[in-house]
Amino acid sequence: MNFDLTNISELPTGPDAAHIALFAITLILLLITLVRGGKKTIEIEKIVEKEVEVKVEVEKIVEVIKHVEIEKIVEVEKIVEIKAPLQEASPAAACQLLSLLQSEARFVDFIQEDLTGATDEQIGAAARIIHTGSKKVINEYFSLTPIRSEEEESQVTVAEGFNPSEVKLIGNVLGSAPYRGILVHAGWKISSVNLPKLAQGHNTNILAAAEVEL
C-alpha cells in the first residue's frame, strides 16, 4: 500500500468539531460534578460546625449544672457545720423536779389517775390542790419573767434581728422584719434556777416512795 505524501498539507491538523463538542460536554459535566460536590462539602462542613457549636453549648450547660450542684452541696455543708451540737438534758434534774411536784402537788398521782368517770366538780377540786402545790414549787425553785412586757392582745412590733427562740411568729407571715401584730402570749423565760442539792448516791428515779401503814 502506497501513501501519497504530496498532499500532506491537506490533512486535518487540529481537533474536528465532534471532538471539540465532546471535550466541551466532558468539561461541563466535570464542572457540574465539582460544583455539586463543593455544595455538599460546604453543607457537610456547616453541619459539622453546627454539631461542634451544639456540643460546646451542651458542655457549657453541663458545667453550669455541675457548678450549681457544687454550690448546693457547699451550702448544705455550711448549714450542717453551722448547726449547733445538741445538748444532753440532765435526767437527774428532770426527775428531781417531778419529785418536788409530786411531793407538794401530788402531780404524778393526778396525771396517772383515770378521770373518765370523774365529774367536773371532782376534777376542779383536784386541780385546785395541784395548782396550789405546783405554784409553790415553781416560785420556790425558779425565777420566771415574761419575754414581752406588753399587755396580751395589744398591738406590738417585732423588730429586725429578733430572736426566733424568744418570739414565735404565727399566722400569715410575709416579707421581712419589722413585723406588726397582736401579742397572743407574752411568753416565759427562766432567769434563775435554785433546785435543792442532792445527797451523794440519791436515786432521782424514785419520784415518791411507796407508803405502807402499819
C-alpha atoms as one frame of an Amber mdcrd trajectory, in Angstrom:
protein
   0.000   0.000   0.000   1.456   3.334  -1.058   0.798   6.692   0.562   0.616
   9.878  -1.389   2.563  12.385   0.656   2.299  15.139  -1.905  -0.973  16.424
  -0.450   0.061  16.137   3.210  -0.853  19.763   3.791  -4.497  18.901   3.148
  -4.700  16.511   6.133  -6.505  17.902   9.249  -4.018  19.411  11.668  -6.360
  20.081  14.703  -9.405  18.548  16.505 -12.539  18.375  14.491 -15.936  19.732
  15.669 -17.046  16.419  17.133 -14.001  16.162  19.342 -14.357  19.761  20.429
 -18.027  19.225  21.337 -17.201  16.025  23.198 -14.458  17.798  25.142 -16.785
  20.701  25.986 -19.508  18.354  27.246 -16.987  16.466  29.341 -15.680  19.700
  30.805 -19.224  20.920  31.601 -20.105  17.638  33.312 -16.895  17.818  35.299
 -17.687  21.376  36.396 -21.242  20.374  37.383 -19.883  17.459  39.417 -17.342
  19.697  41.114 -19.964  22.362  41.862 -22.380  19.804  43.334 -19.602  18.182
  45.281 -18.493  21.585  46.543 -22.009  22.433  47.689 -22.284  19.104  49.520
 -18.884  19.666  51.080 -19.954  23.125  52.253 -23.218  21.715  53.637 -21.340
  18.949  55.456 -18.896  21.488  56.850 -21.823  23.606  58.079 -23.416  20.566
  59.723 -20.129  19.664  61.387 -19.703  23.255  62.589 -23.285  23.229  63.933
 -22.657  19.965  65.765 -19.494  21.436  67.266 -21.441  24.527  68.404 -24.174
  22.342  69.949 -21.556  20.219  71.687 -19.909  23.352  73.093 -23.282  24.647
  74.348 -24.086  21.271  75.961 -20.683  21.265  77.667 -21.352  24.796  78.947
 -24.760  23.726  80.319 -23.199  20.670  81.982 -20.542  22.881  83.574 -23.225
  25.272  84.862 -25.230  22.350  86.319 -22.105  20.966  87.974 -21.305  24.413
  89.364 -24.842  24.801  90.769 -24.724  21.305  92.286 -21.361  22.089  93.894
 -22.746  25.342  95.307 -25.775  23.489  96.749 -23.503  20.875  98.311 -21.341
  23.632  99.811 -24.454  25.382 101.174 -25.701  22.143 102.763 -22.271  21.504
 104.247 -22.231  25.031 105.662 -25.678  24.505 107.199 -24.503  21.242 108.742
 -21.393  22.958 110.068 -23.359  25.915 111.461 -25.890  23.663 113.205 -25.095
  23.778 116.895 -24.372  20.494 118.651 -27.256  19.095 120.659 -27.062  19.440
 124.420 -27.973  16.459 126.545 -30.630  17.175 129.136 -29.898  16.180 132.717
 -32.239  13.314 133.663 -31.454  13.868 137.350 -32.732  17.458 137.274 -35.927
  16.464 135.426 -36.583  13.624 137.879 -35.912  15.938 140.828 -38.480  18.454
 139.544 -41.099  15.724 139.109 -40.332  14.532 142.609 -40.897  18.042 144.018
 -44.179  18.415 142.104 -45.335  15.040 143.374 -44.374  15.916 146.938 -46.117
  19.303 147.017 -48.956  18.874 144.491 -49.476  15.122 144.022 -48.818  15.943
 140.348 -47.866  12.432 139.171 -50.846  10.919 141.010 -53.196  13.285 139.201
 -51.657  12.649 135.758 -51.805   8.880 136.203 -55.394   8.959 137.509 -58.194
   7.779 135.195 -60.621  10.706 135.059 -63.107   9.086 132.687 -65.844   8.757
 135.323 -64.947  11.870 137.355 -67.294  14.847 137.381 -66.222  18.365 136.554
 -66.597  19.286 140.241 -64.237  16.487 141.306 -61.656  17.430 138.653 -61.949
  21.097 139.623 -61.355  20.317 143.299 -58.264  18.223 142.437 -56.990  20.901
 140.083 -57.112  23.485 142.870 -54.839  21.326 145.052 -52.439  20.686 142.144
 -52.369  24.364 141.210 -51.534  25.462 144.747 -48.748  22.888 145.204 -47.262
  23.376 141.704 -47.181  27.153 142.125 -45.319  26.721 145.417 -42.640  24.545
 143.747 -42.214  26.879 140.765 -41.986  30.051 142.850 -39.596  28.464 145.335
 -37.071  26.980 142.944 -37.443  29.032 139.725 -37.427  32.726 138.853 -39.684
  33.386 135.857 -40.038  36.561 133.795 -42.210  37.277 130.736 -40.396  37.619
 127.409 -42.587  40.510 126.231 -43.548  43.283 128.618 -46.593  44.473 126.613
 -50.142  43.541 127.547 -51.516  40.462 125.804 -53.971  41.188 122.964 -52.210
  44.515 122.330 -50.519  45.675 119.102 -46.744  45.051 119.159 -43.773  45.411
 116.820 -41.252  42.633 116.275 -38.012  44.390 115.365 -35.472  43.255 112.800
 -32.937  40.785 114.182 -35.352  39.294 116.731 -34.510  36.012 118.433 -36.699
  33.223 116.939 -36.341  31.177 120.133 -37.969  34.008 122.100 -40.590  35.210
 119.593 -42.656  32.788 117.510 -44.451  34.286 114.504 -47.823  32.693 113.752
 -50.472  33.329 111.124 -49.739  34.794 107.679 -46.014  35.585 107.836 -44.913
  37.559 104.755 -41.936  39.766 103.991 -39.213  40.575 106.467 -38.975  42.301
 109.855 -40.064  44.595 111.376 -43.472  42.945 111.815 -46.668  44.349 113.319
 -49.096  42.002 115.043 -51.200  41.121 118.075 -49.433  39.713 121.150 -51.241
  36.419 121.803 -48.943  35.225 124.602 -46.162  37.135 126.368 -44.003  34.024
 126.787 -41.904  32.926 129.760 -38.204  32.547 130.382 -36.283  31.306 133.430
 -33.894  33.854 134.836 -32.562  31.582 137.618 -32.857  28.002 138.915 -32.278
  27.028 142.534 -33.078  23.337 142.882 -32.074  21.731 146.199 -28.785  19.865
 146.305 -28.965  16.083 146.220 -27.254  13.777 148.707 -24.495  11.553 147.361
 -25.981   8.334 145.951 -29.556   9.656 145.930 -31.672   7.789 143.379 -33.548
  10.504 141.474 -35.600   7.897 139.604 -37.643   7.349 142.769 -40.253  10.120
 142.499 -42.249   9.048 145.523 -41.625   6.203 147.936 -44.349   3.641 148.431
 -46.221   4.207 151.706 -47.164   1.316 153.975 -49.329   1.975 157.015 -48.779
  -0.341 159.995
